[in-house]
Amino acid sequence: MEIVSRDAPSIVSRDGTPWVALGTPGGHTITQAVAQRIANRIDFDTNIQESIEAPRIAFVEPNTLRAEESIDESIRSE
């Protein structure tokens, strides 16, 4: 599998054939969001809509991690 990214859009190919293409707006969190969407698609076998809608986490500052509220509180508090 090969992943080509220039922030957005990103193309993931499988066996030399494009498999999924996606991108996102979002300023400095673009690469984090795209990577998480790709991981959802590959690792959790989500369809593209599920991958886009899945909750995300992001480093918004060097020492600040933001987790979306739809992520369970027990996970966010850790």
HTML snippet that shows the backbone in 3Dmol.js (N, CA, C, O; Angstrom):
<script src="https://3Dmol.org/build/3Dmol-min.js"></script>
<div id="view" style="width:600px;height:400px;position:relative"></div>
<script>
const pdb = `
ATOM      1  N   MET A   1       0.844  -1.161   0.000  1.00  0.00           N
ATOM      2  CA  MET A   1       0.000   0.000   0.000  1.00  0.00           C
ATOM      3  C   MET A   1       0.892   1.227   0.000  1.00  0.00           C
ATOM      4  O   MET A   1       1.893   1.274   0.715  1.00  0.00           O
ATOM      5  N   GLU A   2       0.533   2.213  -0.795  1.00  0.00           N
ATOM      6  CA  GLU A   2       1.301   3.457  -0.891  1.00  0.00           C
ATOM      7  C   GLU A   2       0.362   4.610  -0.588  1.00  0.00           C
ATOM      8  O   GLU A   2      -0.767   4.649  -1.078  1.00  0.00           O
ATOM      9  N   ILE A   3       0.838   5.560   0.233  1.00  0.00           N
ATOM     10  CA  ILE A   3       0.054   6.746   0.560  1.00  0.00           C
ATOM     11  C   ILE A   3       0.820   7.961   0.062  1.00  0.00           C
ATOM     12  O   ILE A   3       1.981   8.157   0.421  1.00  0.00           O
ATOM     13  N   VAL A   4       0.178   8.774  -0.760  1.00  0.00           N
ATOM     14  CA  VAL A   4       0.777  10.006  -1.263  1.00  0.00           C
ATOM     15  C   VAL A   4      -0.022  11.164  -0.689  1.00  0.00           C
ATOM     16  O   VAL A   4      -1.245  11.201  -0.826  1.00  0.00           O
ATOM     17  N   SER A   5       0.658  12.113  -0.045  1.00  0.00           N
ATOM     18  CA  SER A   5      -0.054  13.220   0.574  1.00  0.00           C
ATOM     19  C   SER A   5       0.679  14.530   0.354  1.00  0.00           C
ATOM     20  O   SER A   5       1.900  14.588   0.503  1.00  0.00           O
ATOM     21  N   ARG A   6      -0.023  15.544   0.013  1.00  0.00           N
ATOM     22  CA  ARG A   6       0.477  16.918  -0.035  1.00  0.00           C
ATOM     23  C   ARG A   6      -0.480  17.748   0.811  1.00  0.00           C
ATOM     24  O   ARG A   6      -1.002  18.770   0.365  1.00  0.00           O
ATOM     25  N   ASP A   7      -0.699  17.292   2.031  1.00  0.00           N
ATOM     26  CA  ASP A   7      -1.696  17.797   2.975  1.00  0.00           C
ATOM     27  C   ASP A   7      -3.079  17.365   2.533  1.00  0.00           C
ATOM     28  O   ASP A   7      -3.686  16.516   3.186  1.00  0.00           O
ATOM     29  N   ALA A   8      -3.586  17.907   1.472  1.00  0.00           N
ATOM     30  CA  ALA A   8      -4.867  17.488   0.963  1.00  0.00           C
ATOM     31  C   ALA A   8      -4.873  17.800  -0.514  1.00  0.00           C
ATOM     32  O   ALA A   8      -4.425  18.889  -0.872  1.00  0.00           O
ATOM     33  N   PRO A   9      -5.320  16.977  -1.370  1.00  0.00           N
ATOM     34  CA  PRO A   9      -5.860  15.653  -1.126  1.00  0.00           C
ATOM     35  C   PRO A   9      -4.779  14.590  -0.956  1.00  0.00           C
ATOM     36  O   PRO A   9      -3.605  14.825  -1.243  1.00  0.00           O
ATOM     37  N   SER A  10      -5.190  13.438  -0.493  1.00  0.00           N
ATOM     38  CA  SER A  10      -4.309  12.282  -0.348  1.00  0.00           C
ATOM     39  C   SER A  10      -4.893  11.128  -1.137  1.00  0.00           C
ATOM     40  O   SER A  10      -6.110  10.956  -1.206  1.00  0.00           O
ATOM     41  N   ILE A  11      -4.018  10.343  -1.729  1.00  0.00           N
ATOM     42  CA  ILE A  11      -4.429   9.187  -2.513  1.00  0.00           C
ATOM     43  C   ILE A  11      -3.762   7.955  -1.920  1.00  0.00           C
ATOM     44  O   ILE A  11      -2.544   7.927  -1.743  1.00  0.00           O
ATOM     45  N   VAL A  12      -4.547   6.953  -1.617  1.00  0.00           N
ATOM     46  CA  VAL A  12      -4.027   5.675  -1.124  1.00  0.00           C
ATOM     47  C   VAL A  12      -4.217   4.668  -2.242  1.00  0.00           C
ATOM     48  O   VAL A  12      -5.318   4.501  -2.768  1.00  0.00           O
ATOM     49  N   SER A  13      -3.131   4.001  -2.596  1.00  0.00           N
ATOM     50  CA  SER A  13      -3.240   2.982  -3.636  1.00  0.00           C
ATOM     51  C   SER A  13      -2.948   1.615  -3.049  1.00  0.00           C
ATOM     52  O   SER A  13      -2.194   1.476  -2.086  1.00  0.00           O
ATOM     53  N   ARG A  14      -3.551   0.633  -3.642  1.00  0.00           N
ATOM     54  CA  ARG A  14      -3.345  -0.759  -3.251  1.00  0.00           C
ATOM     55  C   ARG A  14      -2.928  -1.521  -4.498  1.00  0.00           C
ATOM     56  O   ARG A  14      -3.630  -1.523  -5.509  1.00  0.00           O
ATOM     57  N   ASP A  15      -1.772  -2.168  -4.409  1.00  0.00           N
ATOM     58  CA  ASP A  15      -1.236  -2.907  -5.552  1.00  0.00           C
ATOM     59  C   ASP A  15      -1.116  -2.020  -6.786  1.00  0.00           C
ATOM     60  O   ASP A  15      -1.382  -2.463  -7.903  1.00  0.00           O
ATOM     61  N   GLY A  16      -0.714  -0.762  -6.582  1.00  0.00           N
ATOM     62  CA  GLY A  16      -0.496   0.160  -7.683  1.00  0.00           C
ATOM     63  C   GLY A  16      -1.743   0.787  -8.265  1.00  0.00           C
ATOM     64  O   GLY A  16      -1.659   1.544  -9.232  1.00  0.00           O
ATOM     65  N   THR A  17      -2.907   0.486  -7.693  1.00  0.00           N
ATOM     66  CA  THR A  17      -4.167   1.025  -8.182  1.00  0.00           C
ATOM     67  C   THR A  17      -4.770   1.944  -7.125  1.00  0.00           C
ATOM     68  O   THR A  17      -4.839   1.567  -5.955  1.00  0.00           O
ATOM     69  N   PRO A  18      -5.210   3.152  -7.514  1.00  0.00           N
ATOM     70  CA  PRO A  18      -5.842   4.033  -6.530  1.00  0.00           C
ATOM     71  C   PRO A  18      -6.995   3.315  -5.830  1.00  0.00           C
ATOM     72  O   PRO A  18      -7.844   2.694  -6.470  1.00  0.00           O
ATOM     73  N   TRP A  19      -7.004   3.415  -4.515  1.00  0.00           N
ATOM     74  CA  TRP A  19      -8.008   2.726  -3.709  1.00  0.00           C
ATOM     75  C   TRP A  19      -8.961   3.716  -3.056  1.00  0.00           C
ATOM     76  O   TRP A  19     -10.171   3.492  -3.031  1.00  0.00           O
ATOM     77  N   VAL A  20      -8.420   4.814  -2.526  1.00  0.00           N
ATOM     78  CA  VAL A  20      -9.255   5.849  -1.934  1.00  0.00           C
ATOM     79  C   VAL A  20      -8.522   7.178  -2.055  1.00  0.00           C
ATOM     80  O   VAL A  20      -7.297   7.238  -1.954  1.00  0.00           O
ATOM     81  N   ALA A  21      -9.286   8.239  -2.273  1.00  0.00           N
ATOM     82  CA  ALA A  21      -8.743   9.599  -2.315  1.00  0.00           C
ATOM     83  C   ALA A  21      -9.573  10.450  -1.370  1.00  0.00           C
ATOM     84  O   ALA A  21     -10.802  10.377  -1.369  1.00  0.00           O
ATOM     85  N   LEU A  22      -8.904  11.247  -0.576  1.00  0.00           N
ATOM     86  CA  LEU A  22      -9.621  12.114   0.356  1.00  0.00           C
ATOM     87  C   LEU A  22      -8.751  13.290   0.745  1.00  0.00           C
ATOM     88  O   LEU A  22      -7.543  13.303   0.509  1.00  0.00           O
ATOM     89  N   GLY A  23      -9.383  14.260   1.338  1.00  0.00           N
ATOM     90  CA  GLY A  23      -8.711  15.448   1.827  1.00  0.00           C
ATOM     91  C   GLY A  23      -9.634  16.134   2.814  1.00  0.00           C
ATOM     92  O   GLY A  23     -10.739  15.658   3.076  1.00  0.00           O
ATOM     93  N   THR A  24      -9.185  17.242   3.356  1.00  0.00           N
ATOM     94  CA  THR A  24      -9.999  17.957   4.323  1.00  0.00           C
ATOM     95  C   THR A  24      -9.509  19.386   4.459  1.00  0.00           C
ATOM     96  O   THR A  24      -8.318  19.647   4.290  1.00  0.00           O
ATOM     97  N   PRO A  25     -10.400  20.313   4.759  1.00  0.00           N
ATOM     98  CA  PRO A  25      -9.943  21.637   5.168  1.00  0.00           C
ATOM     99  C   PRO A  25      -9.538  21.556   6.643  1.00  0.00           C
ATOM    100  O   PRO A  25      -9.835  20.558   7.299  1.00  0.00           O
ATOM    101  N   GLY A  26      -8.888  22.549   7.164  1.00  0.00           N
ATOM    102  CA  GLY A  26      -8.641  22.516   8.594  1.00  0.00           C
ATOM    103  C   GLY A  26      -7.355  23.136   9.076  1.00  0.00           C
ATOM    104  O   GLY A  26      -6.981  22.911  10.227  1.00  0.00           O
ATOM    105  N   GLY A  27      -6.662  23.896   8.273  1.00  0.00           N
ATOM    106  CA  GLY A  27      -5.460  24.562   8.759  1.00  0.00           C
ATOM    107  C   GLY A  27      -4.396  23.589   9.207  1.00  0.00           C
ATOM    108  O   GLY A  27      -4.082  22.633   8.499  1.00  0.00           O
ATOM    109  N   HIS A  28      -3.839  23.827  10.383  1.00  0.00           N
ATOM    110  CA  HIS A  28      -2.711  23.009  10.849  1.00  0.00           C
ATOM    111  C   HIS A  28      -3.109  21.600  11.272  1.00  0.00           C
ATOM    112  O   HIS A  28      -2.231  20.786  11.556  1.00  0.00           O
ATOM    113  N   THR A  29      -4.386  21.288  11.325  1.00  0.00           N
ATOM    114  CA  THR A  29      -4.805  19.931  11.692  1.00  0.00           C
ATOM    115  C   THR A  29      -5.091  19.052  10.473  1.00  0.00           C
ATOM    116  O   THR A  29      -5.527  17.911  10.627  1.00  0.00           O
ATOM    117  N   ILE A  30      -4.852  19.566   9.274  1.00  0.00           N
ATOM    118  CA  ILE A  30      -5.152  18.802   8.058  1.00  0.00           C
ATOM    119  C   ILE A  30      -4.464  17.441   8.060  1.00  0.00           C
ATOM    120  O   ILE A  30      -5.123  16.416   7.886  1.00  0.00           O
ATOM    121  N   THR A  31      -3.156  17.421   8.253  1.00  0.00           N
ATOM    122  CA  THR A  31      -2.441  16.145   8.155  1.00  0.00           C
ATOM    123  C   THR A  31      -2.896  15.164   9.222  1.00  0.00           C
ATOM    124  O   THR A  31      -2.938  13.959   8.975  1.00  0.00           O
ATOM    125  N   GLN A  32      -3.238  15.664  10.411  1.00  0.00           N
ATOM    126  CA  GLN A  32      -3.728  14.783  11.469  1.00  0.00           C
ATOM    127  C   GLN A  32      -5.086  14.194  11.100  1.00  0.00           C
ATOM    128  O   GLN A  32      -5.318  13.000  11.288  1.00  0.00           O
ATOM    129  N   ALA A  33      -5.973  15.019  10.581  1.00  0.00           N
ATOM    130  CA  ALA A  33      -7.317  14.557  10.221  1.00  0.00           C
ATOM    131  C   ALA A  33      -7.256  13.556   9.069  1.00  0.00           C
ATOM    132  O   ALA A  33      -7.936  12.530   9.096  1.00  0.00           O
ATOM    133  N   VAL A  34      -6.443  13.855   8.063  1.00  0.00           N
ATOM    134  CA  VAL A  34      -6.327  12.943   6.924  1.00  0.00           C
ATOM    135  C   VAL A  34      -5.743  11.606   7.377  1.00  0.00           C
ATOM    136  O   VAL A  34      -6.234  10.550   6.978  1.00  0.00           O
ATOM    137  N   ALA A  35      -4.709  11.644   8.200  1.00  0.00           N
ATOM    138  CA  ALA A  35      -4.101  10.399   8.695  1.00  0.00           C
ATOM    139  C   ALA A  35      -5.109   9.566   9.481  1.00  0.00           C
ATOM    140  O   ALA A  35      -5.151   8.345   9.329  1.00  0.00           O
ATOM    141  N   GLN A  36      -5.918  10.206  10.314  1.00  0.00           N
ATOM    142  CA  GLN A  36      -6.911   9.462  11.082  1.00  0.00           C
ATOM    143  C   GLN A  36      -7.994   8.880  10.182  1.00  0.00           C
ATOM    144  O   GLN A  36      -8.472   7.771  10.423  1.00  0.00           O
ATOM    145  N   ARG A  37      -8.381   9.614   9.153  1.00  0.00           N
ATOM    146  CA  ARG A  37      -9.381   9.082   8.211  1.00  0.00           C
ATOM    147  C   ARG A  37      -8.829   7.890   7.451  1.00  0.00           C
ATOM    148  O   ARG A  37      -9.534   6.904   7.235  1.00  0.00           O
ATOM    149  N   ILE A  38      -7.569   7.979   7.045  1.00  0.00           N
ATOM    150  CA  ILE A  38      -6.942   6.850   6.354  1.00  0.00           C
ATOM    151  C   ILE A  38      -6.844   5.654   7.298  1.00  0.00           C
ATOM    152  O   ILE A  38      -7.132   4.526   6.898  1.00  0.00           O
ATOM    153  N   ALA A  39      -6.441   5.889   8.540  1.00  0.00           N
ATOM    154  CA  ALA A  39      -6.346   4.792   9.517  1.00  0.00           C
ATOM    155  C   ALA A  39      -7.710   4.153   9.748  1.00  0.00           C
ATOM    156  O   ALA A  39      -7.809   2.929   9.825  1.00  0.00           O
ATOM    157  N   ASN A  40      -8.759   4.957   9.858  1.00  0.00           N
ATOM    158  CA  ASN A  40     -10.104   4.403  10.025  1.00  0.00           C
ATOM    159  C   ASN A  40     -10.469   3.513   8.841  1.00  0.00           C
ATOM    160  O   ASN A  40     -11.026   2.428   9.008  1.00  0.00           O
ATOM    161  N   ARG A  41     -10.150   3.986   7.661  1.00  0.00           N
ATOM    162  CA  ARG A  41     -10.492   3.239   6.439  1.00  0.00           C
ATOM    163  C   ARG A  41      -9.730   1.924   6.356  1.00  0.00           C
ATOM    164  O   ARG A  41     -10.308   0.885   6.037  1.00  0.00           O
ATOM    165  N   ILE A  42      -8.417   1.968   6.648  1.00  0.00           N
ATOM    166  CA  ILE A  42      -7.575   0.775   6.522  1.00  0.00           C
ATOM    167  C   ILE A  42      -7.708  -0.140   7.737  1.00  0.00           C
ATOM    168  O   ILE A  42      -7.994  -1.329   7.594  1.00  0.00           O
ATOM    169  N   ASP A  43      -7.503   0.407   8.920  1.00  0.00           N
ATOM    170  CA  ASP A  43      -7.419  -0.419  10.132  1.00  0.00           C
ATOM    171  C   ASP A  43      -8.770  -0.891  10.652  1.00  0.00           C
ATOM    172  O   ASP A  43      -8.866  -1.971  11.234  1.00  0.00           O
ATOM    173  N   PHE A  44      -9.819  -0.090  10.447  1.00  0.00           N
ATOM    174  CA  PHE A  44     -11.130  -0.438  10.982  1.00  0.00           C
ATOM    175  C   PHE A  44     -12.146  -0.750   9.891  1.00  0.00           C
ATOM    176  O   PHE A  44     -13.324  -0.970  10.173  1.00  0.00           O
ATOM    177  N   ASP A  45     -11.678  -0.768   8.626  1.00  0.00           N
ATOM    178  CA  ASP A  45     -12.511  -1.142   7.484  1.00  0.00           C
ATOM    179  C   ASP A  45     -13.804  -0.339   7.412  1.00  0.00           C
ATOM    180  O   ASP A  45     -14.856  -0.879   7.070  1.00  0.00           O
ATOM    181  N   THR A  46     -13.727   0.958   7.737  1.00  0.00           N
ATOM    182  CA  THR A  46     -14.903   1.811   7.624  1.00  0.00           C
ATOM    183  C   THR A  46     -15.106   2.189   6.169  1.00  0.00           C
ATOM    184  O   THR A  46     -14.161   2.180   5.381  1.00  0.00           O
ATOM    185  N   ASN A  47     -16.333   2.521   5.815  1.00  0.00           N
ATOM    186  CA  ASN A  47     -16.528   3.097   4.493  1.00  0.00           C
ATOM    187  C   ASN A  47     -16.114   4.564   4.583  1.00  0.00           C
ATOM    188  O   ASN A  47     -15.837   5.061   5.675  1.00  0.00           O
ATOM    189  N   ILE A  48     -16.069   5.252   3.466  1.00  0.00           N
ATOM    190  CA  ILE A  48     -15.531   6.615   3.476  1.00  0.00           C
ATOM    191  C   ILE A  48     -16.375   7.549   4.342  1.00  0.00           C
ATOM    192  O   ILE A  48     -15.819   8.407   5.028  1.00  0.00           O
ATOM    193  N   GLN A  49     -17.696   7.406   4.327  1.00  0.00           N
ATOM    194  CA  GLN A  49     -18.547   8.272   5.153  1.00  0.00           C
ATOM    195  C   GLN A  49     -18.312   8.018   6.640  1.00  0.00           C
ATOM    196  O   GLN A  49     -18.220   8.967   7.419  1.00  0.00           O
ATOM    197  N   GLU A  50     -18.215   6.757   7.042  1.00  0.00           N
ATOM    198  CA  GLU A  50     -17.929   6.434   8.441  1.00  0.00           C
ATOM    199  C   GLU A  50     -16.570   6.990   8.853  1.00  0.00           C
ATOM    200  O   GLU A  50     -16.406   7.490   9.966  1.00  0.00           O
ATOM    201  N   SER A  51     -15.619   6.901   7.967  1.00  0.00           N
ATOM    202  CA  SER A  51     -14.283   7.409   8.246  1.00  0.00           C
ATOM    203  C   SER A  51     -14.302   8.918   8.476  1.00  0.00           C
ATOM    204  O   SER A  51     -13.646   9.422   9.388  1.00  0.00           O
ATOM    205  N   ILE A  52     -15.052   9.629   7.650  1.00  0.00           N
ATOM    206  CA  ILE A  52     -15.158  11.089   7.776  1.00  0.00           C
ATOM    207  C   ILE A  52     -15.868  11.473   9.064  1.00  0.00           C
ATOM    208  O   ILE A  52     -15.474  12.442   9.713  1.00  0.00           O
ATOM    209  N   GLU A  53     -16.899  10.740   9.446  1.00  0.00           N
ATOM    210  CA  GLU A  53     -17.713  11.077  10.614  1.00  0.00           C
ATOM    211  C   GLU A  53     -17.117  10.605  11.937  1.00  0.00           C
ATOM    212  O   GLU A  53     -17.587  11.019  12.997  1.00  0.00           O
ATOM    213  N   ALA A  54     -16.104   9.756  11.905  1.00  0.00           N
ATOM    214  CA  ALA A  54     -15.517   9.227  13.140  1.00  0.00           C
ATOM    215  C   ALA A  54     -14.901  10.360  13.963  1.00  0.00           C
ATOM    216  O   ALA A  54     -14.327  11.292  13.400  1.00  0.00           O
ATOM    217  N   PRO A  55     -15.018  10.283  15.283  1.00  0.00           N
ATOM    218  CA  PRO A  55     -14.423  11.324  16.127  1.00  0.00           C
ATOM    219  C   PRO A  55     -12.909  11.358  15.988  1.00  0.00           C
ATOM    220  O   PRO A  55     -12.271  10.343  15.708  1.00  0.00           O
ATOM    221  N   ARG A  56     -12.344  12.552  16.190  1.00  0.00           N
ATOM    222  CA  ARG A  56     -10.910  12.738  15.999  1.00  0.00           C
ATOM    223  C   ARG A  56     -10.262  13.362  17.222  1.00  0.00           C
ATOM    224  O   ARG A  56     -10.918  13.941  18.088  1.00  0.00           O
ATOM    225  N   ILE A  57      -8.957  13.217  17.254  1.00  0.00           N
ATOM    226  CA  ILE A  57      -8.130  13.929  18.225  1.00  0.00           C
ATOM    227  C   ILE A  57      -7.117  14.746  17.425  1.00  0.00           C
ATOM    228  O   ILE A  57      -6.812  14.414  16.279  1.00  0.00           O
ATOM    229  N   ALA A  58      -6.595  15.814  18.031  1.00  0.00           N
ATOM    230  CA  ALA A  58      -5.620  16.645  17.322  1.00  0.00           C
ATOM    231  C   ALA A  58      -4.749  17.387  18.323  1.00  0.00           C
ATOM    232  O   ALA A  58      -5.205  17.803  19.388  1.00  0.00           O
ATOM    233  N   PHE A  59      -3.493  17.540  17.955  1.00  0.00           N
ATOM    234  CA  PHE A  59      -2.619  18.437  18.683  1.00  0.00           C
ATOM    235  C   PHE A  59      -2.902  19.832  18.152  1.00  0.00           C
ATOM    236  O   PHE A  59      -2.654  20.111  16.979  1.00  0.00           O
ATOM    237  N   VAL A  60      -3.420  20.714  19.002  1.00  0.00           N
ATOM    238  CA  VAL A  60      -3.748  22.065  18.568  1.00  0.00           C
ATOM    239  C   VAL A  60      -2.666  23.054  18.972  1.00  0.00           C
ATOM    240  O   VAL A  60      -2.575  24.141  18.401  1.00  0.00           O
ATOM    241  N   GLU A  61      -1.866  22.697  19.926  1.00  0.00           N
ATOM    242  CA  GLU A  61      -0.702  23.456  20.352  1.00  0.00           C
ATOM    243  C   GLU A  61       0.330  22.423  20.781  1.00  0.00           C
ATOM    244  O   GLU A  61      -0.016  21.254  20.953  1.00  0.00           O
ATOM    245  N   PRO A  62       1.575  22.817  20.957  1.00  0.00           N
ATOM    246  CA  PRO A  62       2.585  21.812  21.304  1.00  0.00           C
ATOM    247  C   PRO A  62       2.241  20.932  22.504  1.00  0.00           C
ATOM    248  O   PRO A  62       2.607  19.757  22.526  1.00  0.00           O
ATOM    249  N   ASN A  63       1.559  21.467  23.482  1.00  0.00           N
ATOM    250  CA  ASN A  63       1.251  20.678  24.680  1.00  0.00           C
ATOM    251  C   ASN A  63      -0.251  20.516  24.914  1.00  0.00           C
ATOM    252  O   ASN A  63      -0.676  20.217  26.030  1.00  0.00           O
ATOM    253  N   THR A  64      -1.042  20.709  23.884  1.00  0.00           N
ATOM    254  CA  THR A  64      -2.492  20.617  24.032  1.00  0.00           C
ATOM    255  C   THR A  64      -3.054  19.608  23.047  1.00  0.00           C
ATOM    256  O   THR A  64      -2.815  19.696  21.842  1.00  0.00           O
ATOM    257  N   LEU A  65      -3.799  18.655  23.569  1.00  0.00           N
ATOM    258  CA  LEU A  65      -4.451  17.639  22.765  1.00  0.00           C
ATOM    259  C   LEU A  65      -5.955  17.876  22.842  1.00  0.00           C
ATOM    260  O   LEU A  65      -6.512  17.955  23.937  1.00  0.00           O
ATOM    261  N   ARG A  66      -6.615  17.989  21.700  1.00  0.00           N
ATOM    262  CA  ARG A  66      -8.066  18.183  21.666  1.00  0.00           C
ATOM    263  C   ARG A  66      -8.713  16.884  21.219  1.00  0.00           C
ATOM    264  O   ARG A  66      -8.344  16.319  20.190  1.00  0.00           O
ATOM    265  N   ALA A  67      -9.673  16.418  21.990  1.00  0.00           N
ATOM    266  CA  ALA A  67     -10.440  15.226  21.635  1.00  0.00           C
ATOM    267  C   ALA A  67     -11.905  15.632  21.501  1.00  0.00           C
ATOM    268  O   ALA A  67     -12.447  16.308  22.376  1.00  0.00           O
ATOM    269  N   GLU A  68     -12.530  15.232  20.435  1.00  0.00           N
ATOM    270  CA  GLU A  68     -13.922  15.587  20.230  1.00  0.00           C
ATOM    271  C   GLU A  68     -14.804  14.994  21.319  1.00  0.00           C
ATOM    272  O   GLU A  68     -14.520  13.919  21.848  1.00  0.00           O
ATOM    273  N   GLU A  69     -15.871  15.703  21.646  1.00  0.00           N
ATOM    274  CA  GLU A  69     -16.741  15.300  22.753  1.00  0.00           C
ATOM    275  C   GLU A  69     -17.412  13.955  22.534  1.00  0.00           C
ATOM    276  O   GLU A  69     -17.844  13.327  23.501  1.00  0.00           O
ATOM    277  N   SER A  70     -17.510  13.499  21.309  1.00  0.00           N
ATOM    278  CA  SER A  70     -18.147  12.207  21.064  1.00  0.00           C
ATOM    279  C   SER A  70     -17.246  11.034  21.455  1.00  0.00           C
ATOM    280  O   SER A  70     -17.686   9.884  21.451  1.00  0.00           O
ATOM    281  N   ILE A  71     -15.991  11.322  21.792  1.00  0.00           N
ATOM    282  CA  ILE A  71     -15.100  10.287  22.328  1.00  0.00           C
ATOM    283  C   ILE A  71     -15.433  10.133  23.802  1.00  0.00           C
ATOM    284  O   ILE A  71     -15.559  11.124  24.522  1.00  0.00           O
ATOM    285  N   ASP A  72     -15.575   8.902  24.248  1.00  0.00           N
ATOM    286  CA  ASP A  72     -15.972   8.619  25.631  1.00  0.00           C
ATOM    287  C   ASP A  72     -15.149   9.411  26.629  1.00  0.00           C
ATOM    288  O   ASP A  72     -13.932   9.526  26.485  1.00  0.00           O
ATOM    289  N   GLU A  73     -15.808   9.958  27.639  1.00  0.00           N
ATOM    290  CA  GLU A  73     -15.149  10.779  28.665  1.00  0.00           C
ATOM    291  C   GLU A  73     -14.017  10.052  29.350  1.00  0.00           C
ATOM    292  O   GLU A  73     -13.002  10.674  29.663  1.00  0.00           O
ATOM    293  N   SER A  74     -14.147   8.760  29.597  1.00  0.00           N
ATOM    294  CA  SER A  74     -13.069   8.011  30.262  1.00  0.00           C
ATOM    295  C   SER A  74     -11.804   8.015  29.418  1.00  0.00           C
ATOM    296  O   SER A  74     -10.700   8.026  29.963  1.00  0.00           O
ATOM    297  N   ILE A  75     -11.945   8.008  28.113  1.00  0.00           N
ATOM    298  CA  ILE A  75     -10.781   8.059  27.220  1.00  0.00           C
ATOM    299  C   ILE A  75     -10.215   9.478  27.174  1.00  0.00           C
ATOM    300  O   ILE A  75      -9.001   9.672  27.238  1.00  0.00           O
ATOM    301  N   ARG A  76     -11.107  10.474  27.062  1.00  0.00           N
ATOM    302  CA  ARG A  76     -10.647  11.867  27.003  1.00  0.00           C
ATOM    303  C   ARG A  76      -9.934  12.273  28.286  1.00  0.00           C
ATOM    304  O   ARG A  76      -8.962  13.027  28.229  1.00  0.00           O
ATOM    305  N   SER A  77     -10.377  11.805  29.413  1.00  0.00           N
ATOM    306  CA  SER A  77      -9.766  12.221  30.681  1.00  0.00           C
ATOM    307  C   SER A  77      -8.362  11.640  30.873  1.00  0.00           C
ATOM    308  O   SER A  77      -7.551  12.200  31.610  1.00  0.00           O
ATOM    309  N   GLU A  78      -8.084  10.531  30.215  1.00  0.00           N
ATOM    310  CA  GLU A  78      -6.739   9.960  30.313  1.00  0.00           C
ATOM    311  C   GLU A  78      -5.758  10.802  29.554  1.00  0.00           C
ATOM    312  O   GLU A  78      -4.569  10.484  29.518  1.00  0.00           O
TER     313      GLU A  78
END
`;
const viewer = $3Dmol.createViewer("view");
viewer.addModel(pdb, "pdb");
viewer.setStyle({}, {cartoon: {color: "spectrum"}});
viewer.zoomTo();
viewer.render();
</script>
